[in-house]
Amino acid sequence: MASSNIDHITIPAPQEHFEPLVEWYKKALSPLGYKEIMRFPAIVGLGSEFPDFWIAQKATHIPSGFHYAFSAPSTVISPTYPSDR
């Protein structure tokens, strides 16, 4: 996989969407070997070896124009991704 100097990224989630969003990302990223590695009150770290993708409970929403991508050794289709794309 490509190397990067980015250590981790954190995305915000409002309280009512926090746990469902954590579960969605765990399922969507599982083909890349991601799992829940660390959990503290109001923040969860996911990763394959160390937590590099964090979801934090915040009283805010994800800003528009925000983009992030994950590298994979091959094309991975999430079972939760819309099939009409």
Secondary structure, 3 states (H helix, E strand, C coil): CCCCCCCCEEEEECHHHHHHHHHHHHHHHHHHCCEEEEEECCEEEEECCCCCEEEEECCCCCCCCCCCCCCCCCCCCCCCCCCCC
